[in-house]
Amino acid sequence: MADTKQVDEAADAKRAARAERRAARLAKRISAFSKAHGGAESQIAYIGERGARIVLVGEDGGWGDLVAPSVAVAEQAVRKAGVTAHESFDGEFAAKVRTGPYEWTRMAGIQVGGPKNR
């Protein structure tokens, strides 16, 4: 029984180290986004087996997203990057997003008479 416990502890330590590395890589990307957009805020959403989506909104209205393997890794990455995390994507936070012609043609172009998406 002692051997099993050691194997489990080693596997847990390996998983924790891997999660830490993933969070550090994501934090680096979040920090780069924040720097490029004059600051940033975020919102984390669980997306099922795929993990969690980190939506980033810059102070200039630019936005983007990243996918983390879990909500815990996403939260850790956002904390490491020093970015504010919102509970939901609504209100003043959502109003900061600025969309351009690309988003309009991709998301609603067909309905509003824009070019057809191919």
C-alpha positions in Angstrom: 0.0 0.0 0.0 2.9 2.4 0.6 4.1 2.0 -2.9 0.7 3.1 -4.3 0.7 6.2 -2.2 4.1 7.2 -3.4 3.1 6.7 -7.0 -0.1 8.7 -6.5 1.9 11.5 -4.8 4.4 11.6 -7.6 1.6 11.7 -10.2 -0.1 14.5 -8.3 3.1 16.5 -8.1 3.7 16.0 -11.9 0.1 17.2 -12.6 0.6 20.2 -10.4 3.9 21.2 -12.0 2.3 20.8 -15.5 -0.6 23.1 -14.5 1.8 25.6 -13.1 3.7 25.7 -16.4 0.5 26.1 -18.4 -0.7 28.9 -16.1 2.7 30.7 -16.5 2.5 30.5 -20.3 -1.0 31.8 -20.3 -0.1 34.6 -17.9 2.7 35.6 -20.3 0.2 35.9 -23.2 -2.3 37.7 -21.0 0.3 40.2 -19.9 1.4 40.8 -23.5 -2.2 41.5 -24.5 -2.6 43.8 -21.6 0.6 45.7 -22.5 -0.5 46.0 -26.1 -3.9 47.4 -25.3 -3.2 49.8 -22.4 -4.4 47.4 -19.7 -7.0 44.6 -19.7 -9.8 42.9 -17.8 -11.0 39.3 -18.1 -13.8 36.9 -17.6 -13.4 33.2 -17.3 -16.1 30.8 -18.5 -16.2 27.0 -18.2 -16.6 25.4 -21.6 -16.9 21.7 -20.7 -14.2 19.1 -21.3 -12.1 21.6 -23.3 -11.5 23.6 -20.1 -12.1 27.3 -19.7 -12.2 30.3 -21.9 -10.5 33.5 -20.8 -12.0 36.5 -22.6 -9.8 39.5 -22.5 -10.9 43.1 -23.1 -8.3 45.8 -23.5 -8.7 49.4 -22.3 -8.7 50.4 -26.0 -11.7 48.1 -26.7 -9.6 45.4 -28.4 -10.5 41.9 -27.4 -9.4 38.3 -27.6 -9.6 35.0 -25.9 -7.5 32.1 -24.8 -8.4 28.5 -23.7 -7.0 27.0 -20.6 -7.2 23.3 -19.7 -9.3 24.0 -16.6 -11.0 26.8 -14.7 -8.3 26.5 -11.9 -5.5 27.0 -14.4 -7.3 30.0 -16.0 -7.8 31.6 -12.6 -4.2 31.1 -11.7 -3.0 32.6 -15.1 -5.2 35.7 -14.6 -3.9 36.2 -11.1 -0.3 35.8 -12.2 -0.9 38.4 -15.0 -2.4 40.8 -12.5 -5.6 41.3 -14.6 -9.0 41.9 -13.1 -11.4 39.0 -13.5 -15.2 39.7 -13.8 -17.8 37.1 -12.8 -19.9 37.7 -15.9 -19.5 39.3 -19.3 -22.1 42.1 -19.1 -22.7 45.7 -18.1 -19.8 48.1 -18.2 -17.3 45.4 -18.9 -19.1 44.2 -22.1 -19.6 47.8 -23.2 -15.8 48.2 -23.5 -15.6 45.9 -26.4 -15.2 47.6 -29.8 -16.0 45.6 -32.8 -14.9 46.5 -36.4 -15.9 45.6 -39.9 -14.4 42.1 -39.6 -16.6 41.1 -36.7 -19.7 42.5 -38.3 -19.1 40.6 -41.5 -18.2 37.4 -39.7 -21.0 37.5 -37.0 -23.9 39.3 -38.7 -22.8 40.2 -42.2 -25.4 38.0 -44.0 -28.3 39.4 -41.9 -27.3 43.0 -42.3 -26.4 42.9 -46.0 -22.7 42.5 -45.7 -20.6 40.1 -47.8 -21.4 36.4 -47.6 -19.3 34.4 -45.3 -17.5 31.6 -47.2 
